[in-house]
Amino acid sequence: MVIVMTETITEFIDSIITIIDRVFIRSDRWQLWLTGLQNTLQITFFALLLGIVIGFFIAVIRVTHDSVRRPHILLWIPNKIV
């Protein structure tokens, strides 16, 4: 028993294309998607910068603390926290 669904598959694909055309293109909702993508990329960029800055300061604190014989209290406390 072989079920051939070529007609229903093409109708299904046509209905999906029609829905996408009606919802995203004719209603101008694609602009909302682009705005959301832009916001996501901006948040990602600033989170990346913040992570780099925090990582840099942690690395400086660790390296400075380890290279000094008697570390200053301002280096000892952050090194214990980190």
Buried (B, 14 or more C-beta within 10 A) or exposed (E): EEEEEEEEEEEEEEEEEEEEEEEBEEEEEEEEEEEEEEEEEEEEEEEEEEEEEEEEEBEEBBEBBEEEEEBEEEBBEBBEEE
